[in-house]
Amino acid sequence: TLLSLSLVESLCQLQKETRKCVFICSHSDLQVKVTPDTKAWKRTLTCSTTCTLTDNPTYIWYRNGQSLAWLTSHQHSVWNSETESYSCAVKGHEDLRSPAVCIQGHNCWRVTYTKRRICVLKGSTVNISCSYTHPTSYIEQGSFWFTEKDPVDVRSYPEYAGRVEYNRNTENHHTMTITHLTENDSAEYKFRLITTNEGRFSVFPGVMLTVTDILLEMDPTSVSEGERVTLRCRTQCTVSLNPTYIWYKNGQSLTNPITSYNSLILDPVNSYNSLILDPVSSEDAGNYSCAVEGLERILSPEETLTVRCEYMGC
């Protein structure tokens, strides 16, 4: 099960308090600092984190998104005049790469993704966005998003026909919108910038999109009055920060599912929400489904609860 970035950040914060941090921080915790070098024509780059890393970690450096395999220290020097961007990661955690920095302010090749991981429900709509810069000596000629190893615009594939829209919200900012999502849309999406002078630039890794079903699990599905039933609304990943779940019985929303005999449990680690009926009564029998608040049109398949009456007068 995938952890949401917010949960990972919370776990990391707890470990920071003890000053022992196994490297599970989000990429926003890792950063490249640019400082003057002992040589006037150079700059020093430092891969920095607020965590205290253990076991003498090996670092990985990236220039314009491409790995520099020969650099393994947390520091190295570059020329003042460079128009490249640099980022870093800790070996074994390459997916938690730092944001890229330019040696000369904004005058470099750089793409920064707004979110690195996105989880959405099947049938919904998603926005995947980034900001970017390029050397001022180059003129932008186009841009697109791609998923395969070879950069091919996703709009050229039949399965995306009529579902993908590009929007430049502001200068140097690009958003791709995909509608009517299917599980086949789950992929890593990368941004490609095209400029004059044969400029071609992308940054890896891109944005990992996971499209998930919403499922209802019922245990057990047939009980006697007075027993306990657990209904669990589950997604493959966390679709939003602290999602609110809506429960339905026989197609009608349970506006107040918490009563004297049942309770709600939210488990953010495993991305599910439980409705517990204990003790169950004959009035609880029926067809149940669930949804995430704000996406009520996307309901889970129904599960039927059968309650056997074992008392006189039932």
N, C-alpha and C positions, 0 to 999 in steps of 0.2 A: 504494500500500500504506500502511495506517495505521501510524504509529509508536505504540508503547505509551508511556504517560506516564512510566514509569520510564526508558525509553531517552531520551526528550526531556529529562528532568531531568538525565541523565548528560551529554548533549551540552551542556546549558546550564552545568553545573558546569565542564566543560572550558573553556568560553568565559569564565566568571567569572575563572578563574585568570589570563587575559591581560587582564582588566578590559574586554574588548570583547565585548559581548553583543548579537547580533541577537536580537530578542525572540521566542525559541522556548521560553522557560521555561514550566513548568506553571503553572496558575492559582494554585497554593499559594505561588508566589514573589511574586506581586503582592498587596498588602494595603492597606487603608485605615486610616490612623492618625488618631485623634481627639485633638485637643489644645485647650487653652483659647485663645480668640480675644482680640484686644486689647480687644474689647467684652465686658463681663462676661456679657451675656445671649446670647452666641453661642459656637459651637465651630468650629474649623478642621479641615477634612478634607483629608488629603494622600494621594494615590495614590502608593504607595511600592514600590520593588523593589530588590533587592540587585544587580541588573544595571546596568551603565552603558549606557543606551539611546542610540542614535545618531540623527542626522538630526532632532533637535528634534521628538520625536513629539507627536501630537495625542492627547489623552485623551478618553475617553467616560465619563460618569457615569450611574449608574442609581439611581433612588429607588423603593424597593419593586419592584425588578425592571424598571421602565420607564425607557427612555432619556431623558436630559435633554440634548437635542441642542445647546442653547445653551451648555453648559459644556464647554470644551475644554482648560482649564488643568489642571495636576496638583494644584491646590489650590482650594478654595472654602469659604465660610462658611455655617453653618446655625444655626437657632435652638436654644437649649438645650432648649426644651420639645417639640421634634418627637418623634413616635412612629414615624417612618419609618426604614427601613433603607437604607443606601447601599453601593454597590459601584462598582468602576471597571474599565476595560480600556484597552488601547492601540489606537488606531484601526488597523484592518487585522487585528487579532488579537482580535476581540470574543468568540471562543469561549473565550479564556483569561481569563475574568473573575475578579476577586478575590472572596474570600468576603465576604458582606454583614456590615456591622456596624451596631449600634444606637447611636443618640445617647444614649439613656437605658438603659444596661445591657441587660437582656433584654426591656425593655418596648417592643417594636416588631414590625412585620411583617417576618418573615425566614424564608426557607427555605434550608437548606444541604444539598446533595446529597452523599451519602457518596462516590460516584464519579461523574465526569462522562462517562466513556466505559467501556463494558463490551463485551467480545467473548466470545461463547460459541458452542459447537458446536450445530448443528441436532440436535434430539431431546433436548437436555439441559434443565436447570432453571436459572433465574436469579432472584436477589433484587435488587431495586432499592429503595434506601432513602434517607431524608432525615430531618433534624431540623428543627424549626420553632419559632417563637415568635410571639406576637401580643400586642397591648396588653391589659393586665389588665382594661380596661373592657369587653372583648369576651369572650363565652363561646363556646367551640367547639361547633359543631353537626354537623359532618361533614367528610369529606375523601375525595378520590379521585385517581386518576391518569388522564391523558388524553394523546392524541397529536395530535389535529387542532387546527386554529386555534381552533375553538369548543370550549370545555371540556366534553366529554361523557365520562362514566365509561367506561373501556375495557370494564368488565364488561357493558355494555349491548349490545356488538357480538356477533353470533352466532359469529364466528371465535374469540372468546376464551372462549366458554361452557365452563365446567367446568375451565378452565386457570388462572384468576387467583384469587389469595387475598390479602386484606389482613390485616395484622397490626400492631397497635400494641405493639411490644416493651416500650417504657417510655413514660412521659409525654412528649409532644412529640417522639415518634419514630415514623415510619411506614415499613413495609416492604411492598412488593408482590412476590409470588412468581408467576412465570409458568412453567408446566410444558409439556413436549412442544413445545419451541420449533420454529418453522419460519422460513424465510428471510423470509416475509411479516411476521414480528414485528419485523423490523429497523425502528426508528423512534426518534424523540426523545420520551421520556416526561417529562411535567411533572406536578408535584404541585399539587393545588388544595385550599385550606383554606376552609371555610365557617364563619362565626360569626354571632352575633346582630348586630343593627344593620346587616343587609345586608352584612356583611363578606365579601368574596370576594378571595382572594389567591393568586397563582401567581408563580413565578420562571422567567424565561427567560434563557439557554437551559437546557434540562433535562438529562436523562441520555440520551446517544446509545447505543442498543443496536444492535450488529451481530451477526447470527446467520450463522454461516459453515459451509460444508461442510468436511470434511477430505478432501483429495485426494492420491493418489499418482501421481507422474509418473516414468516410467522411460525412460531414454535410453542406448542404444537398447534395443528390446524383443527383438531377435534378434541374437545375436553368435556368434563362434567362440571356442573356448577360448583363453585367453591375452589376450583383449581386455578392455576396461574398460567397466563399466556403472555408471551413477549413478541411484540411486533417491531421489526427493525427496518428503518428506511435507510438504504445504503447507496452510496455512489463510489466509483472506483477511486476518485480523488476528491479533494475538498473544493467544491465549486465556488465558494466565496468565503470571505472572512466571517466567522461566526454565523453560518447560515441558519435561517429559521425554517423549520419544516412544518408543512400543513398536512393534517391527517383528514382522510375522508372515509365515511361509512355509508355504503349504498349510494355513492355519488354525492353525498351532502357533506360539507365541511364540518368538522368537529370544532366548533368555535371555542370550546373550553374543554379540552380532552382530559385535564387534570381534575379528578374527583376524589372522593374519600377512599376509593378503592383502586385507583390507578395512578401512575406517575410517569414523567418524561425524563429520559436520561440522554444527554448529549456527550458523545465520545469524539472529540476533534482529531484524535490520533488516527482512529480507524475510519473516519469519515462516515459515521452513521448516527442516527437518532432513534431511540427506542421508546415505544409506548408500551407500558406494562399494565396488564389487567390482572389485578390480584386483590380479592378473589373475583373470578369471572362470574357473571350472571347470564341468564337466558337472554336478557335484553342486549347483551353484547354480540350476539350472533349476527352475522351479516358479511357483506363484501367490503374489504378495506383496501385503500390505496393511499399514496402519499405524494407530495410534491415539495419543491423548494419555493419559499416565498419570493414573489417577483417573477416566477416561472411556472405559475399555477397551471398553465395550459399543457405543460408536459408532465403527465401523471405516470406513476408507476403502474405496471399491470396489477390487476386486483388479485387479492388472496381471500379465500372464503373461510370464515371461522364458524364451525359448527359446535353448538353447546348442547349437551345432553342434559335433560331434566331428570333428576333422580329423586325428587321429593314429591309428596302428595300435594295436589292442588297446583302444580306447575302448569 
